[in-house]
Amino acid sequence: MSKGVVETAQEIVNQSPTIENARRLNRLIRAAKGEEKDFIYDLVESFLMQVEEPGQRDALLKEID
C-alpha cells in the first residue's frame, strides 16, 4: 500500500488545487507512515504553491492537518 499512497498523492497534486483534493491529501497523510508522510508533505507544498490567492491557500491548508 505504501507505494500506492505516494503515487496517489502525486496524482492529486497534479490536479486542480480544490478543497476536495486537499481533503484527499489529508486522508493520504493520515494513511502514510514515516518517510512517505514526509514526501507527501513536500507534495502538499507544491500543491499549495499553485494557488496565488492567500485566502484560497489558507482554506486549502485548513483541510490538510
mmCIF file as gemmi writes it, N, C-alpha and C atoms, coordinates in Angstrom:
data_model
loop_
_atom_site.group_PDB
_atom_site.id
_atom_site.type_symbol
_atom_site.label_atom_id
_atom_site.label_alt_id
_atom_site.label_comp_id
_atom_site.label_asym_id
_atom_site.label_entity_id
_atom_site.label_seq_id
_atom_site.pdbx_PDB_ins_code
_atom_site.Cartn_x
_atom_site.Cartn_y
_atom_site.Cartn_z
_atom_site.occupancy
_atom_site.B_iso_or_equiv
_atom_site.pdbx_formal_charge
_atom_site.auth_seq_id
_atom_site.auth_asym_id
_atom_site.pdbx_PDB_model_num
ATOM 1 N N . MET Axp A 1 ? 0.815 -1.197 0 1 0 ? 1 A 1
ATOM 2 C CA . MET Axp A 1 ? 0 0 0 1 0 ? 1 A 1
ATOM 3 C C . MET Axp A 1 ? 0.859 1.261 0 1 0 ? 1 A 1
ATOM 4 N N . SER Axp A 2 ? 2.038 1.189 0.564 1 0 ? 2 A 1
ATOM 5 C CA . SER Axp A 2 ? 2.848 2.389 0.701 1 0 ? 2 A 1
ATOM 6 C C . SER Axp A 2 ? 3.158 3.046 -0.639 1 0 ? 2 A 1
ATOM 7 N N . LYS Axp A 3 ? 3.482 2.26 -1.64 1 0 ? 3 A 1
ATOM 8 C CA . LYS Axp A 3 ? 3.762 2.841 -2.944 1 0 ? 3 A 1
ATOM 9 C C . LYS Axp A 3 ? 2.51 3.502 -3.502 1 0 ? 3 A 1
ATOM 10 N N . GLY Axp A 4 ? 1.37 2.92 -3.276 1 0 ? 4 A 1
ATOM 11 C CA . GLY Axp A 4 ? 0.118 3.479 -3.759 1 0 ? 4 A 1
ATOM 12 C C . GLY Axp A 4 ? -0.221 4.809 -3.119 1 0 ? 4 A 1
ATOM 13 N N . VAL Axp A 5 ? 0.114 4.979 -1.85 1 0 ? 5 A 1
ATOM 14 C CA . VAL Axp A 5 ? -0.187 6.225 -1.143 1 0 ? 5 A 1
ATOM 15 C C . VAL Axp A 5 ? 0.577 7.383 -1.782 1 0 ? 5 A 1
ATOM 16 N N . VAL Axp A 6 ? 1.851 7.191 -2.034 1 0 ? 6 A 1
ATOM 17 C CA . VAL Axp A 6 ? 2.674 8.249 -2.616 1 0 ? 6 A 1
ATOM 18 C C . VAL Axp A 6 ? 2.248 8.522 -4.058 1 0 ? 6 A 1
ATOM 19 N N . GLU Axp A 7 ? 2.01 7.469 -4.822 1 0 ? 7 A 1
ATOM 20 C CA . GLU Axp A 7 ? 1.578 7.65 -6.209 1 0 ? 7 A 1
ATOM 21 C C . GLU Axp A 7 ? 0.258 8.401 -6.274 1 0 ? 7 A 1
ATOM 22 N N . THR Axp A 8 ? -0.668 8.051 -5.407 1 0 ? 8 A 1
ATOM 23 C CA . THR Axp A 8 ? -1.959 8.727 -5.378 1 0 ? 8 A 1
ATOM 24 C C . THR Axp A 8 ? -1.781 10.196 -5.014 1 0 ? 8 A 1
ATOM 25 N N . ALA Axp A 9 ? -0.925 10.483 -4.061 1 0 ? 9 A 1
ATOM 26 C CA . ALA Axp A 9 ? -0.663 11.877 -3.674 1 0 ? 9 A 1
ATOM 27 C C . ALA Axp A 9 ? -0.09 12.665 -4.849 1 0 ? 9 A 1
ATOM 28 N N . GLN Axp A 10 ? 0.809 12.048 -5.605 1 0 ? 10 A 1
ATOM 29 C CA . GLN Axp A 10 ? 1.378 12.721 -6.775 1 0 ? 10 A 1
ATOM 30 C C . GLN Axp A 10 ? 0.292 13.03 -7.803 1 0 ? 10 A 1
ATOM 31 N N . GLU Axp A 11 ? -0.616 12.101 -8.017 1 0 ? 11 A 1
ATOM 32 C CA . GLU Axp A 11 ? -1.71 12.323 -8.961 1 0 ? 11 A 1
ATOM 33 C C . GLU Axp A 11 ? -2.599 13.479 -8.511 1 0 ? 11 A 1
ATOM 34 N N . ILE Axp A 12 ? -2.891 13.542 -7.224 1 0 ? 12 A 1
ATOM 35 C CA . ILE Axp A 12 ? -3.747 14.605 -6.69 1 0 ? 12 A 1
ATOM 36 C C . ILE Axp A 12 ? -3.074 15.966 -6.857 1 0 ? 12 A 1
ATOM 37 N N . VAL Axp A 13 ? -1.784 16.044 -6.569 1 0 ? 13 A 1
ATOM 38 C CA . VAL Axp A 13 ? -1.056 17.308 -6.675 1 0 ? 13 A 1
ATOM 39 C C . VAL Axp A 13 ? -1.042 17.806 -8.119 1 0 ? 13 A 1
ATOM 40 N N . ASN Axp A 14 ? -1.082 16.905 -9.072 1 0 ? 14 A 1
ATOM 41 C CA . ASN Axp A 14 ? -1.092 17.291 -10.48 1 0 ? 14 A 1
ATOM 42 C C . ASN Axp A 14 ? -2.465 17.74 -10.96 1 0 ? 14 A 1
ATOM 43 N N . GLN Axp A 15 ? -3.469 17.654 -10.101 1 0 ? 15 A 1
ATOM 44 C CA . GLN Axp A 15 ? -4.813 18.113 -10.444 1 0 ? 15 A 1
ATOM 45 C C . GLN Axp A 15 ? -5.021 19.526 -9.921 1 0 ? 15 A 1
ATOM 46 N N . SER Axp A 16 ? -6.221 20.043 -10.124 1 0 ? 16 A 1
ATOM 47 C CA . SER Axp A 16 ? -6.554 21.388 -9.642 1 0 ? 16 A 1
ATOM 48 C C . SER Axp A 16 ? -6.505 21.44 -8.117 1 0 ? 16 A 1
ATOM 49 N N . PRO Axp A 17 ? -6.021 22.552 -7.576 1 0 ? 17 A 1
ATOM 50 C CA . PRO Axp A 17 ? -5.977 22.706 -6.118 1 0 ? 17 A 1
ATOM 51 C C . PRO Axp A 17 ? -7.361 23.061 -5.562 1 0 ? 17 A 1
ATOM 52 N N . THR Axp A 18 ? -8.153 22.042 -5.309 1 0 ? 18 A 1
ATOM 53 C CA . THR Axp A 18 ? -9.513 22.233 -4.802 1 0 ? 18 A 1
ATOM 54 C C . THR Axp A 18 ? -9.603 21.763 -3.355 1 0 ? 18 A 1
ATOM 55 N N . ILE Axp A 19 ? -10.689 22.155 -2.701 1 0 ? 19 A 1
ATOM 56 C CA . ILE Axp A 19 ? -10.926 21.718 -1.324 1 0 ? 19 A 1
ATOM 57 C C . ILE Axp A 19 ? -11.01 20.192 -1.273 1 0 ? 19 A 1
ATOM 58 N N . GLU Axp A 20 ? -11.709 19.598 -2.227 1 0 ? 20 A 1
ATOM 59 C CA . GLU Axp A 20 ? -11.843 18.136 -2.244 1 0 ? 20 A 1
ATOM 60 C C . GLU Axp A 20 ? -10.476 17.462 -2.374 1 0 ? 20 A 1
ATOM 61 N N . ASN Axp A 21 ? -9.623 17.981 -3.236 1 0 ? 21 A 1
ATOM 62 C CA . ASN Axp A 21 ? -8.289 17.397 -3.377 1 0 ? 21 A 1
ATOM 63 C C . ASN Axp A 21 ? -7.453 17.604 -2.115 1 0 ? 21 A 1
ATOM 64 N N . ALA Axp A 22 ? -7.634 18.725 -1.436 1 0 ? 22 A 1
ATOM 65 C CA . ALA Axp A 22 ? -6.941 18.942 -0.16 1 0 ? 22 A 1
ATOM 66 C C . ALA Axp A 22 ? -7.399 17.912 0.865 1 0 ? 22 A 1
ATOM 67 N N . ARG Axp A 23 ? -8.68 17.609 0.881 1 0 ? 23 A 1
ATOM 68 C CA . ARG Axp A 23 ? -9.198 16.587 1.804 1 0 ? 23 A 1
ATOM 69 C C . ARG Axp A 23 ? -8.636 15.216 1.464 1 0 ? 23 A 1
ATOM 70 N N . ARG Axp A 24 ? -8.521 14.929 0.171 1 0 ? 24 A 1
ATOM 71 C CA . ARG Axp A 24 ? -7.951 13.646 -0.246 1 0 ? 24 A 1
ATOM 72 C C . ARG Axp A 24 ? -6.495 13.54 0.21 1 0 ? 24 A 1
ATOM 73 N N . LEU Axp A 25 ? -5.74 14.629 0.062 1 0 ? 25 A 1
ATOM 74 C CA . LEU Axp A 25 ? -4.35 14.63 0.528 1 0 ? 25 A 1
ATOM 75 C C . LEU Axp A 25 ? -4.28 14.42 2.033 1 0 ? 25 A 1
ATOM 76 N N . ASN Axp A 26 ? -5.187 15.025 2.76 1 0 ? 26 A 1
ATOM 77 C CA . ASN Axp A 26 ? -5.222 14.863 4.21 1 0 ? 26 A 1
ATOM 78 C C . ASN Axp A 26 ? -5.434 13.395 4.584 1 0 ? 26 A 1
ATOM 79 N N . ARG Axp A 27 ? -6.335 12.725 3.888 1 0 ? 27 A 1
ATOM 80 C CA . ARG Axp A 27 ? -6.573 11.295 4.167 1 0 ? 27 A 1
ATOM 81 C C . ARG Axp A 27 ? -5.318 10.474 3.877 1 0 ? 27 A 1
ATOM 82 N N . LEU Axp A 28 ? -4.621 10.824 2.804 1 0 ? 28 A 1
ATOM 83 C CA . LEU Axp A 28 ? -3.391 10.095 2.474 1 0 ? 28 A 1
ATOM 84 C C . LEU Axp A 28 ? -2.303 10.33 3.518 1 0 ? 28 A 1
ATOM 85 N N . ILE Axp A 29 ? -2.215 11.552 4.021 1 0 ? 29 A 1
ATOM 86 C CA . ILE Axp A 29 ? -1.228 11.845 5.061 1 0 ? 29 A 1
ATOM 87 C C . ILE Axp A 29 ? -1.493 10.975 6.279 1 0 ? 29 A 1
ATOM 88 N N . ARG Axp A 30 ? -2.749 10.836 6.638 1 0 ? 30 A 1
ATOM 89 C CA . ARG Axp A 30 ? -3.093 10.001 7.799 1 0 ? 30 A 1
ATOM 90 C C . ARG Axp A 30 ? -2.749 8.534 7.562 1 0 ? 30 A 1
ATOM 91 N N . ALA Axp A 31 ? -2.856 8.078 6.309 1 0 ? 31 A 1
ATOM 92 C CA . ALA Axp A 31 ? -2.577 6.677 5.986 1 0 ? 31 A 1
ATOM 93 C C . ALA Axp A 31 ? -1.077 6.406 5.832 1 0 ? 31 A 1
ATOM 94 N N . ALA Axp A 32 ? -0.304 7.449 5.567 1 0 ? 32 A 1
ATOM 95 C CA . ALA Axp A 32 ? 1.13 7.285 5.307 1 0 ? 32 A 1
ATOM 96 C C . ALA Axp A 32 ? 1.909 7.115 6.609 1 0 ? 32 A 1
ATOM 97 N N . LYS Axp A 33 ? 3.106 6.556 6.453 1 0 ? 33 A 1
ATOM 98 C CA . LYS Axp A 33 ? 3.974 6.34 7.606 1 0 ? 33 A 1
ATOM 99 C C . LYS Axp A 33 ? 5.384 6.829 7.28 1 0 ? 33 A 1
ATOM 100 N N . GLY Axp A 34 ? 6.06 7.355 8.274 1 0 ? 34 A 1
ATOM 101 C CA . GLY Axp A 34 ? 7.475 7.714 8.156 1 0 ? 34 A 1
ATOM 102 C C . GLY Axp A 34 ? 7.823 8.602 6.984 1 0 ? 34 A 1
ATOM 103 N N . GLU Axp A 35 ? 8.749 8.108 6.161 1 0 ? 35 A 1
ATOM 104 C CA . GLU Axp A 35 ? 9.241 8.88 5.025 1 0 ? 35 A 1
ATOM 105 C C . GLU Axp A 35 ? 8.146 9.179 4.015 1 0 ? 35 A 1
ATOM 106 N N . GLU Axp A 36 ? 7.176 8.28 3.901 1 0 ? 36 A 1
ATOM 107 C CA . GLU Axp A 36 ? 6.059 8.52 2.981 1 0 ? 36 A 1
ATOM 108 C C . GLU Axp A 36 ? 5.329 9.796 3.37 1 0 ? 36 A 1
ATOM 109 N N . LYS Axp A 37 ? 5.107 9.945 4.661 1 0 ? 37 A 1
ATOM 110 C CA . LYS Axp A 37 ? 4.403 11.125 5.17 1 0 ? 37 A 1
ATOM 111 C C . LYS Axp A 37 ? 5.205 12.386 4.845 1 0 ? 37 A 1
ATOM 112 N N . ASP Axp A 38 ? 6.512 12.345 5.053 1 0 ? 38 A 1
ATOM 113 C CA . ASP Axp A 38 ? 7.367 13.494 4.737 1 0 ? 38 A 1
ATOM 114 C C . ASP Axp A 38 ? 7.302 13.832 3.255 1 0 ? 38 A 1
ATOM 115 N N . PHE Axp A 39 ? 7.325 12.807 2.415 1 0 ? 39 A 1
ATOM 116 C CA . PHE Axp A 39 ? 7.269 13.016 0.975 1 0 ? 39 A 1
ATOM 117 C C . PHE Axp A 39 ? 5.938 13.658 0.582 1 0 ? 39 A 1
ATOM 118 N N . ILE Axp A 40 ? 4.852 13.193 1.174 1 0 ? 40 A 1
ATOM 119 C CA . ILE Axp A 40 ? 3.537 13.757 0.864 1 0 ? 40 A 1
ATOM 120 C C . ILE Axp A 40 ? 3.47 15.212 1.32 1 0 ? 40 A 1
ATOM 121 N N . TYR Axp A 41 ? 4.046 15.531 2.47 1 0 ? 41 A 1
ATOM 122 C CA . TYR Axp A 41 ? 4.075 16.933 2.915 1 0 ? 41 A 1
ATOM 123 C C . TYR Axp A 41 ? 4.841 17.806 1.918 1 0 ? 41 A 1
ATOM 124 N N . ASP Axp A 42 ? 5.909 17.279 1.329 1 0 ? 42 A 1
ATOM 125 C CA . ASP Axp A 42 ? 6.622 18.02 0.282 1 0 ? 42 A 1
ATOM 126 C C . ASP Axp A 42 ? 5.712 18.253 -0.919 1 0 ? 42 A 1
ATOM 127 N N . LEU Axp A 43 ? 4.925 17.242 -1.27 1 0 ? 43 A 1
ATOM 128 C CA . LEU Axp A 43 ? 3.982 17.39 -2.375 1 0 ? 43 A 1
ATOM 129 C C . LEU Axp A 43 ? 2.909 18.423 -2.05 1 0 ? 43 A 1
ATOM 130 N N . VAL Axp A 44 ? 2.488 18.464 -0.793 1 0 ? 44 A 1
ATOM 131 C CA . VAL Axp A 44 ? 1.478 19.438 -0.368 1 0 ? 44 A 1
ATOM 132 C C . VAL Axp A 44 ? 1.997 20.859 -0.591 1 0 ? 44 A 1
ATOM 133 N N . GLU Axp A 45 ? 3.271 21.086 -0.335 1 0 ? 45 A 1
ATOM 134 C CA . GLU Axp A 45 ? 3.848 22.412 -0.585 1 0 ? 45 A 1
ATOM 135 C C . GLU Axp A 45 ? 3.694 22.79 -2.05 1 0 ? 45 A 1
ATOM 136 N N . SER Axp A 46 ? 3.962 21.863 -2.952 1 0 ? 46 A 1
ATOM 137 C CA . SER Axp A 46 ? 3.787 22.119 -4.382 1 0 ? 46 A 1
ATOM 138 C C . SER Axp A 46 ? 2.326 22.387 -4.708 1 0 ? 46 A 1
ATOM 139 N N . PHE Axp A 47 ? 1.453 21.622 -4.082 1 0 ? 47 A 1
ATOM 140 C CA . PHE Axp A 47 ? 0.008 21.768 -4.27 1 0 ? 47 A 1
ATOM 141 C C . PHE Axp A 47 ? -0.428 23.182 -3.89 1 0 ? 47 A 1
ATOM 142 N N . LEU Axp A 48 ? 0.038 23.661 -2.743 1 0 ? 48 A 1
ATOM 143 C CA . LEU Axp A 48 ? -0.354 24.988 -2.265 1 0 ? 48 A 1
ATOM 144 C C . LEU Axp A 48 ? 0.283 26.11 -3.077 1 0 ? 48 A 1
ATOM 145 N N . MET Axp A 49 ? 1.456 25.876 -3.633 1 0 ? 49 A 1
ATOM 146 C CA . MET Axp A 49 ? 2.137 26.897 -4.435 1 0 ? 49 A 1
ATOM 147 C C . MET Axp A 49 ? 1.389 27.193 -5.735 1 0 ? 49 A 1
ATOM 148 N N . GLN Axp A 50 ? 0.491 26.303 -6.149 1 0 ? 50 A 1
ATOM 149 C CA . GLN Axp A 50 ? -0.288 26.52 -7.365 1 0 ? 50 A 1
ATOM 150 C C . GLN Axp A 50 ? -1.328 27.622 -7.182 1 0 ? 50 A 1
ATOM 151 N N . VAL Axp A 51 ? -1.615 27.972 -5.933 1 0 ? 51 A 1
ATOM 152 C CA . VAL Axp A 51 ? -2.676 28.923 -5.615 1 0 ? 51 A 1
ATOM 153 C C . VAL Axp A 51 ? -2.06 30.293 -5.353 1 0 ? 51 A 1
ATOM 154 N N . GLU Axp A 52 ? -2.513 31.295 -6.101 1 0 ? 52 A 1
ATOM 155 C CA . GLU Axp A 52 ? -1.968 32.639 -5.932 1 0 ? 52 A 1
ATOM 156 C C . GLU Axp A 52 ? -2.662 33.421 -4.822 1 0 ? 52 A 1
ATOM 157 N N . GLU Axp A 53 ? -3.945 33.204 -4.634 1 0 ? 53 A 1
ATOM 158 C CA . GLU Axp A 53 ? -4.699 33.979 -3.648 1 0 ? 53 A 1
ATOM 159 C C . GLU Axp A 53 ? -4.481 33.419 -2.242 1 0 ? 53 A 1
ATOM 160 N N . PRO Axp A 54 ? -3.997 34.25 -1.317 1 0 ? 54 A 1
ATOM 161 C CA . PRO Axp A 54 ? -3.728 33.771 0.048 1 0 ? 54 A 1
ATOM 162 C C . PRO Axp A 54 ? -4.958 33.197 0.752 1 0 ? 54 A 1
ATOM 163 N N . GLY Axp A 55 ? -6.115 33.78 0.537 1 0 ? 55 A 1
ATOM 164 C CA . GLY Axp A 55 ? -7.328 33.282 1.191 1 0 ? 55 A 1
ATOM 165 C C . GLY Axp A 55 ? -7.67 31.87 0.758 1 0 ? 55 A 1
ATOM 166 N N . GLN Axp A 56 ? -7.519 31.599 -0.533 1 0 ? 56 A 1
ATOM 167 C CA . GLN Axp A 56 ? -7.793 30.254 -1.038 1 0 ? 56 A 1
ATOM 168 C C . GLN Axp A 56 ? -6.742 29.275 -0.522 1 0 ? 56 A 1
ATOM 169 N N . ARG Axp A 57 ? -5.499 29.73 -0.485 1 0 ? 57 A 1
ATOM 170 C CA . ARG Axp A 57 ? -4.417 28.878 0.027 1 0 ? 57 A 1
ATOM 171 C C . ARG Axp A 57 ? -4.676 28.519 1.49 1 0 ? 57 A 1
ATOM 172 N N . ASP Axp A 58 ? -5.113 29.496 2.275 1 0 ? 58 A 1
ATOM 173 C CA . ASP Axp A 58 ? -5.426 29.243 3.687 1 0 ? 58 A 1
ATOM 174 C C . ASP Axp A 58 ? -6.57 28.253 3.835 1 0 ? 58 A 1
ATOM 175 N N . ALA Axp A 59 ? -7.592 28.38 2.971 1 0 ? 59 A 1
ATOM 176 C CA . ALA Axp A 59 ? -8.732 27.458 3.021 1 0 ? 59 A 1
ATOM 177 C C . ALA Axp A 59 ? -8.28 26.029 2.722 1 0 ? 59 A 1
ATOM 178 N N . LEU Axp A 60 ? -7.39 25.875 1.751 1 0 ? 60 A 1
ATOM 179 C CA . LEU Axp A 60 ? -6.868 24.545 1.424 1 0 ? 60 A 1
ATOM 180 C C . LEU Axp A 60 ? -6.025 24.007 2.578 1 0 ? 60 A 1
ATOM 181 N N . LEU Axp A 61 ? -5.217 24.875 3.154 1 0 ? 61 A 1
ATOM 182 C CA . LEU Axp A 61 ? -4.346 24.453 4.248 1 0 ? 61 A 1
ATOM 183 C C . LEU Axp A 61 ? -5.147 23.99 5.462 1 0 ? 61 A 1
ATOM 184 N N . LYS Axp A 62 ? -6.299 24.594 5.701 1 0 ? 62 A 1
ATOM 185 C CA . LYS Axp A 62 ? -7.153 24.18 6.823 1 0 ? 62 A 1
ATOM 186 C C . LYS Axp A 62 ? -7.636 22.745 6.663 1 0 ? 62 A 1
ATOM 187 N N . GLU Axp A 63 ? -7.78 22.302 5.421 1 0 ? 63 A 1
ATOM 188 C CA . GLU Axp A 63 ? -8.256 20.944 5.153 1 0 ? 63 A 1
ATOM 189 C C . GLU Axp A 63 ? -7.154 19.905 5.321 1 0 ? 63 A 1
ATOM 190 N N . ILE Axp A 64 ? -5.917 20.379 5.36 1 0 ? 64 A 1
ATOM 191 C CA . ILE Axp A 64 ? -4.771 19.474 5.476 1 0 ? 64 A 1
ATOM 192 C C . ILE Axp A 64 ? -4.175 19.643 6.867 1 0 ? 64 A 1
ATOM 193 N N . ASP Axp A 65 ? -4.214 18.598 7.659 1 0 ? 65 A 1
ATOM 194 C CA . ASP Axp A 65 ? -3.696 18.676 9.045 1 0 ? 65 A 1
ATOM 195 C C . ASP Axp A 65 ? -2.226 18.949 9.089 1 0 ? 65 A 1
